[in-house]
């Protein structure tokens, strides 16, 4: 839980966000941009002295549903590794 501030940068054509958590004294800086038919929210944070790159990928976006994937960057394989997936549907 926390507070998030969002601002759209027309020059960079992306959203810039900062989330301040209430359960832990830290903040996360994120950016989000549309890439094709996907919305990708990227972040880089320091955990236990190690830099971790992650991204949330929103895709198959429809009026009442979308898919959500969380991926982390693996610097050894130089690829995004799937961590979590959600099928999200609106309840009417």
Helices and strands as residue ranges (DSSP letters): E 2-9, E 14-21, E 27-35, E 38-47, E 50-59, E 65-74, E 79-89
